[in-house]
Amino acid sequence: MKKFIYLGCLYLSGAFVLSSCLIGVAWADNDRDATPDERNKIAEVLKKQGCPYFDDIDFVFKTNLYKVDDAICNDRKKYEIYLDKNYYIVNKKEDLD
């Protein structure tokens, strides 16, 4: 009887570890930080567009776009800006938070 309880606990703990790993892999694939080279190119584009200050840049796999958070432009408003892989701005919306 003790052997069955031990095997049952072993099975459940193994299943828990495996499911945790699979969930972690699924969450990890949403986006990534921009590389230093990508960041420099995007900073140059934003500066030319009058938005020299920003917080964070991520590449979002789902949309295949770069997302710039909290970009502050010459009008002193905050924006969320999206750029394509060729570093062209495809969307710029005011961040009302």
C-alpha positions in Angstrom: 0.0 0.0 0.0 2.8 2.4 0.9 4.4 1.7 -2.5 1.2 2.8 -4.3 1.0 6.0 -2.3 4.6 6.7 -3.0 4.2 6.1 -6.8 1.0 8.2 -6.8 2.8 11.2 -5.2 5.7 10.7 -7.6 3.4 10.7 -10.6 1.5 13.8 -9.4 4.7 15.8 -8.7 6.1 14.8 -12.1 2.9 15.9 -13.8 3.0 19.2 -11.9 6.6 19.9 -12.9 6.0 19.1 -16.5 2.8 21.2 -16.8 4.7 24.1 -15.1 7.5 23.9 -17.7 5.0 23.9 -20.6 3.1 26.9 -19.3 6.4 28.8 -18.8 7.4 28.1 -22.4 4.0 29.4 -23.7 4.2 32.6 -21.6 7.9 33.2 -22.6 7.1 33.6 -26.3 4.9 36.7 -26.2 7.7 39.3 -26.7 11.4 40.1 -26.2 13.4 43.1 -25.4 14.8 45.0 -28.4 18.5 44.4 -29.0 20.9 47.4 -28.5 21.2 47.7 -32.3 17.4 47.7 -32.7 17.0 50.2 -29.8 19.5 52.6 -31.4 17.8 52.5 -34.8 14.3 53.0 -33.2 15.7 55.9 -31.1 17.0 57.6 -34.2 13.6 57.2 -36.0 11.7 58.5 -32.9 14.1 61.5 -32.5 13.4 62.5 -36.2 9.7 62.3 -35.5 10.0 64.6 -32.4 9.8 61.8 -29.8 13.3 61.7 -28.3 12.3 60.2 -24.9 10.9 56.8 -24.2 10.9 54.1 -21.6 11.0 50.5 -23.0 11.1 48.8 -26.4 9.9 45.3 -27.0 9.4 43.2 -30.1 6.0 41.6 -30.0 5.9 38.2 -31.8 2.1 38.1 -32.1 1.9 41.4 -34.1 5.5 41.3 -35.5 6.0 44.9 -34.4 8.2 46.8 -32.1 6.3 48.4 -29.2 7.7 51.6 -27.6 6.2 52.4 -24.2 5.9 55.9 -22.8 7.4 57.9 -25.7 7.3 61.6 -24.8 7.1 63.8 -27.9 7.6 67.5 -28.5 4.0 68.2 -27.6 4.8 66.9 -24.1 2.3 64.0 -24.3 3.0 60.3 -23.8 2.5 57.9 -26.6 2.6 54.2 -27.3 4.3 53.8 -30.7 4.5 50.7 -32.9 7.1 50.2 -35.6 7.4 47.5 -38.2 10.6 45.5 -38.9 11.8 48.2 -41.2 11.5 50.8 -38.4 8.6 52.6 -39.9 6.0 53.9 -37.5 2.7 52.1 -38.2 0.7 53.3 -35.2 1.0 56.1 -32.7 -1.6 56.5 -30.0 -1.7 58.7 -26.9 -1.1 56.9 -23.7 -3.8 58.2 -21.3 -2.6 56.3 -18.2 
